[in-house]
Amino acid sequence: MTMIILYHIYLFFALACLASFLMLWAYRTIHSGAIIWGRSQCDHCQRKLPYWALCPVLGYLLCRGRCQACQAPVPLYYPLIEVLFACAASYLVFQGAYSDLAILAVLTLMTATDLTAGMVPDRFQVLLFLICLFREETWQIDRWLQALILGLALYALNQVIKEGLGGADIKLFSMLCLAYGLSASLEIILLSSALALLYFFLSRHDKQGALPFVPFISLGVIIQLIFL
């Protein structure tokens, strides 16, 4: 029993570390930095972060959500993404759903870039498409037709409702349709839209600013995979 508990703790921590690395990858992709080499630093004062501050979740708590040098606040979404990814990824590992885990990892990359810069690099979209191609279901001709129809429908809707979905959102929904089918994709669209609306009305989000939608799509995918 003790070994099982220790295994679960180890798995959670390892996956939280993976989430932390994915966010680092996303950040350095946007800022043209080296993904592997180089110490992490504060975005505001550029001071090197101490090693204990890099520990997923715990580092945020020990720092009380602030840089220890300049006291600039660290975005809350960092530990939230680490916890959520670790929990969802642990479930997928136990289910043996490794292709879903790979998709979740790329969605985490996209989420981080959308939150940080309000955009999704093409390289991450290509990476997700390649992962989708490794799924056996993807090679069914009806999946490609469904993905094409969904993409065209969302594009047409976006032409009517100005400032709606971004181009990356439409491509992402099409690729999710390719991976999971039309029914699951429609569920993800409904879930992500409902979550975005809930956040929009309950938060103090600037009504004039664009709301990053990829994080809500990622949440919709997690809910659909685990609960539906």
Helices and strands as residue ranges (DSSP letters): H 2-30, G 51-54, H 58-62, H 77-95, H 98-117, H 122-133, G 136-139, H 141-160, H 167-180, H 182-202, H 214-227
